[in-house]
């Protein structure tokens, strides 16, 4: 639903990087390169961002 603020495994802050990740991937950049440039080296943090399903718009529609 909403991206978690911290990685469940190591505790690194990942929530603030998710909007930038989705924007850059939507523009056509390679997801691996985006994660590398955002500083996510651990696979636990990478999984938090890559596997997130953004369902908030389906649960709480705005209009």
Residue, then its C-alpha position, 0 to 999 in steps of 0.5 A: x500500500x504505502x512504501x515502508x519508511x525503513x527497510x525491514x531487515x537492516x533499518x536503512x531509510x528507503x521510503x524517501x527514495x521511492x518517488x525518485x526511483x519510480x520517476x526515473x524508471x518511468x523515464x526509461x532508466x535501468x532500475x539497477x542503475x537507478x538503485x546504484x545511484x541512489x545508494x542502495x547496495x544491500x539486496x534487502x533494501x533493493x527488494x523493498x523498493x523493487x517489490x513494492x506494489x503501489x495500491x493506495x490509489x485503489x484502496x483510497x480513491x481521491x475523487 
